[in-house]
Amino acid sequence: MWVSWVAGAMLSTSAFAADSKGYQVTGPVSAVTDTAITAQKDDQKWELARSKQTKGAAKIKVGDKVTVYYRMIADEVEIKEAPKPAPSADSKKK
C-alpha cells in the first residue's frame, strides 16, 4: 500500500507550515530521487516529496534508516453544499 504525502517541498512554504501540525515517519529508505524519499514503515511505503531546501536530505541513500519530519498542507479546497437534513419523525406527525 502506498501512502503519499507532499511534505518536503511544502516545508519551504514556512509562512504556512509554521502553523500546521508536524508528523514523522521512521524506517529504512527504499528509494530516493531528487524530488522524493520513500521510507518503509511496517507494511507501508511512505513517499514524501523533498526539495533542495529539505534539511539533511543531501546525502541520503537507499538502506539508510531515517526519521522524516513533515507537515500536511492543503493545496486546494473545493466547497460542496452540505446536504439538507431529512425531516425528523416529530415533524412528520404534525
Secondary structure, 3 states (H helix, E strand, C coil): CEEEECCHHHHHCHHHHCCCCEEEEEEEEEEECCCEEEEEECCEEEEEECCCCCCCCCCCCCCCEEEEEEECCCCCCCCCCCCCCCCCHHHHHC
